[in-house]
């Protein structure tokens, strides 16, 4: 086999049960406020302590408001979840990055930027977009609440080993085409179930040319193809990104770590269960038209005239017609952020389009950094001034309008161009209509008021 996935997986096997699951050692568990309370209750009921508390990090993100974070959370349900996480972290002696601390943000943004997620690790969280951390060269995947409790108690988890898939993308991305467009393209090609049962390794010219932020975006969306997770072999881009990070190794330990990380790649003779190859030249800026992330088209294309059983229902919900072109379609909301596109590169991209222009009248724009570190970078680079001059304001970090679990909800019937990861019915609010896109497409719509090809503004 000799794939990178095999190397990392096999290095973490504690024992294998014949015709059953593998007991897999976990290097890092991330806990947020939504999926951890029952796990902590279970630990308490059994009188257990966390087996390796130093390998667990807790942080609220889903329920945090993106304004007035210095005041008590107004929504009682959200406030209870955030407060409960803080109490549980204190009781169990776990690292906790609370609201308004410089370390807070979205867990899948903070983990990599602090050097808590490292190459060769196994990483889990009670959240499907844990696959984001695979960009570091780690095997990272989401788990259920009972499994969160399992990791707390034993630092291990029972898992069936997934099959391996390599997706190679060769060539060079065109102007205005981002990692988000690559991910949306792959989802349309594979459908939302095309990678079910697989762990995906991304490779090829396009992948090696991606920045760390781009890689994090791509791996974040692996789950939307049905994959268990997605990852990229660590290289000089990874090492440069991690060097000097707060929790990354230092000094001699750094040199030793890099020497090991350089061995983390699939062998030339590696055999994958499935291999797919795509050409970068076929990818243009993309948008979705339906109610799952696989229902997408190139921005200049028209909606297909037929699809699966869900096709008609999706179009009805979205208020679109088969064969319709979406260019020029009026939009109401723009959301820049989420664990998909809430990093500094995403804000740079957005600012590059809106600079010298003005936010379109009638468009509500939520610009939400993925962490306080990103917020600081925005201000250090002067992007806040560019955005303010164009009529935009920057909100406080959190998951925000990615999902309707905080104040940032899109009203029923309204169209939102969103850089997040899911466009399910009601995902951004009951009756909200979500069109997934890149930060460049979002920015182009924010200043024109309609779906616009960003290449015309670059």
N, C-alpha and C positions, 0 to 999 in steps of 0.2 A: 504494500500500500504506500507507505512512506510519504503520506500527505502531511501538511502542517497540522491539520486537524487531528490526525492520528497521533502525532508527536505530543501535542499538548494534552489531549485526552488520556493517552496511555501513561503519561507522566503523573497523572492525578488519580489513577485507578487505585483504590484501596483494596477492594476485592470484587470478583465477578461471580454472580450467582448463575449456575448452569441453567440455561433456558429462561433466565430472568434478568433483572436489571443489574446495572453496575453501581457499586458504591463509589461515588466520585468525590474527591476532596475539593473543597471550595476555598479559594484564596481570599475572596472579597464578597461580602454581603452588603448591599445597599438597602436601607429601609426608608420608605416614605410613609406619610400619615394614613394612606388609604388602605393598604393591604397588610399592615403590620399589627393592628390592635388585637385581632383574634390570635395571632401567633404569640404575642406577649401574654395574653390571657391563658393560653394553653401551657406556656412555660410555668406561669405562676401556679396554675392548678396542679401541675405535677411536681411543684417544688424544685424546679430546675433553674440553674444559672446558665448564662451563655458560656459555651465551652471555650471559645477564643474571642473574647470581647474586643480585643484590639484589631480584629479583622472585620468589624462591623461598623458601618457609618450610617447615621440617621439624619434625615433632612426633610422638612415639609416643603412641598412644591405645588401639588395639585390644587389645594384649597387656599393658597395664599393670595390675598388681593394684590393687585398691581398698582395700588395707590394707598396712601395713608397707612403704610405698614407699621408706623410707630404707634398707631392707635389700636385698641382691641378690635379683633375681627367682628364685623357687624353680624354676619350670618352665624347663628348659633351652632349649626351642624359643622360648618367649616372650623369655627373656633374650637369646638370640642375635639375635633380630630387632630388639629395642630397642637393643642394643649396636651392631649393624651400622649402623643408621640414624645413630647418633651419630658413628661413624667416618666414614661416607660424607659426612655434612654437614661434618665438619671438613676432610676431604681436598678437597672441592669448594668450600670457602669459603662455605657456606650458613648462613643464620640457623637456629638449632636451639633449640627450647624443650624442654629435657629434663625427665625425671621429677623431681619435687620442686622444680622452679623455679617461681616465682610465675606464670610465663607458660604453664605446662603445663595440659592438660585435653584435651578432645575438639576436634580441629581445626575442626570445623564450629560449635563454640561460641566458640572463641577468636578465629577470624578476624574475625567481626563485632564482638565485644566489644572488640577492640583497634584497630578502625578499619583493619584490613588489607584488609577487603572493602568496597569503596566503590561508589556508584552509577555506572553507565555502564561498569563494568569487564567484561572477559571473565575468568572464573575457572575453573580446572580442578583436578582432583585424581583420583588413581586410586581413586576411591570413589564409588559410585552416589549417595550422599546429598549430594554437592556442590551439588545443586540448592537446598539450604538457603540459600546465600548470595544466591540470587535475591531474597530478601526485602529486600535492600539496594537493589534496582533494578539488579542486574547480570545478565548472561547467564552463568550458572554451570552446569556439567555435569560428570559423571564421565567418565573416560577409561580406556583400558586401559594396561597396562605399557609396551607399545611406543610408545604415544602420549606417555606420561610422558617417555620418553627423547627423543622428538622435540621436546618443549617445552624440555627441559633444553638440548638441542643448538642450538635455533634460536629459541626463544621463540615458535614458531608451531606450528600443527597443521593437518592436512588434514581437512576436515569437509564433509560434504554439508549444505547448509542445510536445517534442518527447516521444516515448515509451521507456521503460527501459529494458535493457538486462544485465544479469550477466554472465560473463565468468569466470569460476573457473578452475584453473590449479593446480592440486595436484601432490605431489611427489617431487623429487629433480632433478635439472638440472644436466646433465652429464658434464664431463670435456670438456672445450672449447665451451660450449653452453651458449650464452648470451641472454640478453633481446631482442636484435635485431633479434636473431634466433627465439625467442618465437613469436615476432610480425610477422615475415615472415611466420612462420608456421600457425599462426591463419589466415593470409590473404589467404593462399593457401587452408585452410579448408573451410573458409567462402566465398571465392571469394571477389572481390573488391566491390560487392554490397550486400553481405550477412548481413551487419548490417545497411543497409539503413533505415532511420526513427527512429533509436534507439540511446540512450545514453548508453554507455557501462560502467558498473562497473567491474573492474578486482579484483578477489579474489582468495584465496587458498594459499597453502604452498609456491608455487613458488613466488607469488606476495609479500607476507610478507617478504620473504628472500631477495628480490631485494633491492639493494642500491637505493638512491634517483636518481642517474644518470640513472640506469637501468629503473626505473619507468618512468622517463621523456622520455626515448627512446620509451618505450612501448606505452605510451599515445600519443606521437607524431604521431605514425603510425595508430591510431584508424581511422582516416579519410580515410585511404587507404582501409578499409573494407566497406566504405560507411557510417560509423557511423557519427552522428552529433558531437560526441565527446566521450572521454573516460576518466575515472578517477579512483582514488584509495583512499579508506578511509584513512584519516591521522592517523598516529600512532607514536610510539616513534622514528622511523627512520625519519619521517617528522619533528618532533619537534627538534631532535638533529641537523638536517640539517639547520633548520631555526634559531636556537638560536644564537644570536649575529649578525645576518645579518643586514646590514645597515638600511633597512626600516622595519624590523620586530619590533613588540612591545618590549618594554624594561621594566625592573623592575616589578612593580605591574601590569602594563598593560599586560606584558608577562604572568604572572601567571593566570590572568583573561582570556586571550586569550586561553591558553592551556586547561584550565578547560572547555571552550566552545568547543574547537576543539575535545576534547575527546568524546563529545556527537555526533560527526559527523560520524555515522556509520549506516548501514542498520540494522533494527531490526531483531531478530531471526525469526519473523513471516512475514518478508518482502515478498511481492509478486511481482515478476518481470513479464513483458510481455513475456519474453523469457529467458530460462536458458540453458547454454551450459557448459559441463564439459570435460576437456582434461587431459591427463596424461603426465607429464614431461618426462618420460622415452622414449616417442615416438619422442622427438625432438632432432635432431642433428644439427651441424652447417649447415646453409642453404645459397643457392644462387638463384637468379632468372635467367630464361632462355628466358623470353619473353619481352613484352613491356607494362606490367602493373605489379604492385607489387604482385599481386595474382598468377602470373605465376612463381612459385618457386618450388624447389626440395631440398631434403637433399643433402648435398655435395657428398655423395657416390652413389646417385641414378642416374637414367637415365631420360632424357626428356620424358614425356609421348608420347604415339603414336597417341593420338587424343585429341581434346579440343573443345572450342567454335568456333564461326564463325571467330573470330579474330586470331585463333591459327596458321593457315598456313601463314598468312600475317606476324605475329609476328616473326615466325621462319625464314622467308625469309629475313626480315629486319635485324635480328640478325646474319644471316649466319649460323644457326644451323639446325640440322636434328632431326626429331622425333626419339626417341629411343637412342639418342646419350648420352654418358657420358661426362660431362664437366671437370672432373678432368684431369689435365695435359694440358688444353687448354691455349695457349699463350695469355698473356694480354699485353696491351700497357701502360695503365694509372692506377694509384691507387689514390683514393681520400679519405682521412680521414678528416671528418668534418661535417658541416651542423647542423641544429637544432636537428637532429636525433642523431648524434654521434660526437659532437664537444666538449665534456666535459672532465674533467681531467681523469676520469676513462677510457675513450676511448683511451687517449694517453698513459696511463699506460699499457693498454692491448696491444696496438700496439708495444710499446717499449719492452714488455716482450718477444715478438717473435723475434724482429730484433736485440736484444742485442747480441753482439758477432758475428753477421752475417753481410753480406754486401748487399746493394741494388743490385738487378739483373741488369745487363747491358741492356740498351735499355728501361727500365721502367721509365716513368715519374711519380714522386710521388708528390702530393700536400697534405701537412699536414697543416690543417688550424684550429687553435683554435676557439672555438665559442665565445670567448670574450677576452678582455685584462686581465681579472682576471684569466682565464684558462691559458693564455700565461705566466702570472707571476707564477702560480702554477707549470707549466712545468719546469720553470727555477729554482724555489726553490727546487724542488725534483730532479734536475739534469737529468731529462729526455731529455733535450735538448742536453746534452753531449752524452748520449747513442745514440740518434738519429743521431747526427752529425757523431759520430764514425762509424755508419753503412751506412753513405752516404746520409742521409736525411737532408733537411732543413725545418725549421718551417716558415710558411708564416704569414702574419698579419690577424687579425680576420675579418670575413665577411661570407656571404652565399657561396661565391666562386663557385666551380664547381657543386653545387647542381642544379643550373639552369643557362641557358645561358644568363644572364643579366649583366655580367661583363667580365673581360678579361680571366678568367679561363675556356676556352671552350675546349672540347675534339674534335679533328678533325674528319671529316667524315670517317666512316669505322673502326675507331679505337675502341678497346675494353677497357672499363674502369670498374675496380672493385671499386664500390663506396659505402660508408657507409651512403649515403643520403637516401631520402625517395621515390623517383620516378624514374622510368626507361622508361618513355614514349619516343616515337620516338622524337629525337631532343632535349630532355630535357637538356642534357649536351652540346649541340652544334648540328648544323644541320648534320644529318647523323651519329652522335655518337651512339655507342652501349653500353648501360649501364647494368651492372650486379650488383644488390644490394647484400650487404653482411654485416657482422659484422666487427668491427675493427680487430679481430683476423684473419679472413679470408683474409682481405685486407693486413695485415702485412705478412701473409704466402706467398701470391702471390708477394708481393713487393720484397721479398728476393729470391724467386725461379723463378720468371718471368712467372709462369703458375698458374692456379687455383690449390690450394693445400689444403688438409685437415689440418687445424691448429693443430689438435690433434697429428699429426705426428711430430710437432716441439715443442710442449709444454714440 
